[in-house]
Amino acid sequence: MNYSSTMQPVRGAIHDLSRFLMFGSLLEEVRRRWSRYELVDHWKQGEFHHDIVLRVHGAAADLGGEVLIVATNCNGGVKEVLSFTAVPDRHALWHARCPDNVDFSGDMSPPVATARTEHWFDPCVLLTADARSELRPEFRVRQCGGGWMQRKPASAT
């Protein structure tokens, strides 16, 4: 299921968080509002997309869930803020974002709240075979699902 089809009007705390366009500022606001957060995971898809998974204890009443996924670009610019009641499977989240990508599968509950910033764009364009890269072709490999990552050097013998 493409979660964007279930998006409701943005309001409340999730909207407030989406006004912080840089990841560091958003974390400062999370700490100011809820005192603490726990870094659960960091999922990188290609060179230019990061999903940072946070658990924000005590935030369920404000956010609808205690799991916050902050999607950023490679410079820490916040693109999207998603709230869940439990950590979704990484590939199910990407399947929801890009349902036509055969490398991703899985089901997940839709986010309970979501907000996009002016940094947001369709992340599926980062996954195409001709997606841009800052790595020269001989130094990169395609990541599962799309996007590029640095080729590991051949091991010395």
C-alpha positions as CSV (number, residue, x, y, z in Angstrom):
1,M,0.0,0.0,0.0
2,N,1.3,3.4,-0.9
3,Y,1.1,5.3,2.3
4,S,0.9,8.7,0.6
5,S,-2.6,7.7,-0.6
6,T,-3.7,7.6,3.1
7,M,-2.2,10.9,4.1
8,Q,-4.4,13.1,6.2
9,P,-4.1,16.9,6.5
10,V,-1.0,17.7,8.4
11,R,-1.5,19.2,11.9
12,G,-0.2,19.1,15.4
13,A,3.2,18.0,16.5
14,I,4.2,16.2,13.3
15,H,3.6,19.5,11.4
16,D,5.6,21.4,13.9
17,L,8.5,19.0,13.5
18,S,8.3,19.3,9.7
19,R,9.0,23.0,10.0
20,F,12.6,22.2,11.1
21,L,14.3,21.8,7.7
22,M,17.6,20.5,9.1
23,F,18.0,17.2,11.0
24,G,20.0,18.7,13.8
25,S,17.4,21.4,14.5
26,L,14.6,18.8,14.4
27,L,16.5,16.7,17.0
28,E,16.9,19.7,19.3
29,E,13.1,20.3,19.1
30,V,12.5,16.6,19.9
31,R,14.7,16.9,22.9
32,R,13.1,20.2,24.0
33,R,9.5,18.7,23.7
34,W,10.1,15.2,25.0
35,S,13.4,15.4,26.9
36,R,15.0,12.5,25.1
37,Y,15.0,10.2,22.1
38,E,16.7,6.9,21.2
39,L,18.4,6.3,17.9
40,V,17.0,3.0,16.8
41,D,18.4,2.7,13.2
42,H,19.8,4.5,10.2
43,W,18.8,3.2,6.8
44,K,20.7,4.6,3.8
45,Q,19.3,4.0,0.3
46,G,21.7,5.1,-2.3
47,E,23.9,8.2,-1.9
48,F,21.2,10.7,-1.3
49,H,18.5,9.3,1.0
50,H,18.6,8.5,4.7
51,D,15.9,7.3,7.0
52,I,16.7,7.9,10.6
53,V,14.6,5.8,13.0
54,L,14.0,7.3,16.4
55,R,12.1,6.2,19.5
56,V,10.6,9.2,21.3
57,H,9.5,8.0,24.7
58,G,6.3,9.8,25.9
59,A,5.5,11.2,22.5
60,A,2.6,8.9,21.5
61,A,-0.1,11.3,22.7
62,D,1.3,14.1,20.5
63,L,2.6,12.1,17.5
64,G,0.2,9.1,17.5
65,G,3.2,6.8,18.1
66,E,6.6,6.7,19.7
67,V,8.5,5.8,16.5
68,L,9.6,8.6,14.3
69,I,11.2,8.2,10.9
70,V,12.9,11.3,9.6
71,A,13.8,11.1,5.9
72,T,16.7,13.3,5.0
73,N,18.8,14.1,2.0
74,C,22.6,13.6,2.1
75,N,23.1,17.1,3.6
76,G,20.7,16.5,6.6
77,G,17.9,18.4,5.0
78,V,14.6,17.0,6.3
79,K,12.3,15.7,3.5
80,E,9.6,13.9,5.4
81,V,8.7,13.0,9.0
82,L,6.6,9.9,9.7
83,S,5.2,8.6,13.0
84,F,4.5,4.9,13.6
85,T,3.3,2.8,16.6
86,A,6.1,0.3,15.8
87,V,9.2,0.3,13.7
88,P,8.2,-0.8,10.2
89,D,10.3,-3.1,8.1
90,R,12.8,-1.1,6.0
91,H,11.9,-2.8,2.7
92,A,8.1,-2.6,3.4
93,L,8.5,1.2,3.9
94,W,10.3,1.4,0.5
95,H,7.7,-0.8,-1.1
96,A,5.0,1.6,0.2
97,R,7.0,4.5,-1.3
98,C,7.8,2.8,-4.6
99,P,5.3,0.0,-5.1
100,D,6.5,-0.6,-8.7
101,N,10.1,-1.4,-7.6
102,V,10.3,-5.2,-7.7
103,D,13.3,-5.2,-5.3
104,F,11.1,-4.1,-2.4
105,S,8.3,-6.0,-0.8
106,G,6.4,-6.4,2.4
107,D,3.4,-5.0,4.2
108,M,3.3,-2.4,7.0
109,S,0.8,-0.5,8.8
110,P,0.5,3.0,7.4
111,P,2.1,5.8,9.4
112,V,-0.2,7.4,12.0
113,A,1.0,10.8,11.0
114,T,3.2,12.2,8.3
115,A,4.4,15.5,7.0
116,R,6.6,16.5,4.0
117,T,8.8,19.6,3.7
118,E,9.8,21.6,0.7
119,H,12.9,19.3,0.5
120,W,10.6,16.4,-0.4
121,F,10.5,14.9,-3.9
122,D,9.5,11.5,-5.2
123,P,12.3,9.2,-3.7
124,C,11.7,6.7,-6.5
125,V,13.7,8.9,-8.9
126,L,16.8,8.2,-6.8
127,L,16.5,4.5,-7.5
128,T,16.4,4.3,-11.3
129,A,19.2,2.8,-13.3
130,D,20.2,6.2,-14.6
131,A,20.0,8.0,-11.2
132,R,22.6,10.6,-10.7
133,S,25.7,9.8,-8.7
134,E,28.7,11.6,-7.3
135,L,30.7,8.4,-7.7
136,R,32.4,7.6,-10.9
137,P,31.0,4.5,-12.6
138,E,34.1,2.4,-11.8
139,F,33.8,3.2,-8.1
140,R,30.1,2.4,-7.5
141,V,27.7,-0.5,-7.5
142,R,23.9,-0.5,-7.5
143,Q,22.3,-1.1,-4.2
144,C,19.4,-3.5,-3.8
145,G,16.3,-1.5,-4.7
146,G,18.3,1.1,-6.5
147,G,20.6,4.0,-5.9
148,W,24.4,3.8,-5.8
149,M,26.9,2.9,-3.1
150,Q,30.6,2.9,-3.1
151,R,32.2,-0.3,-4.5
152,K,34.2,-2.1,-1.9
153,P,37.9,-2.3,-2.8
154,A,39.2,-5.6,-3.9
155,S,40.8,-7.3,-0.9
156,A,44.6,-7.4,-0.9
157,T,46.1,-10.8,-1.0
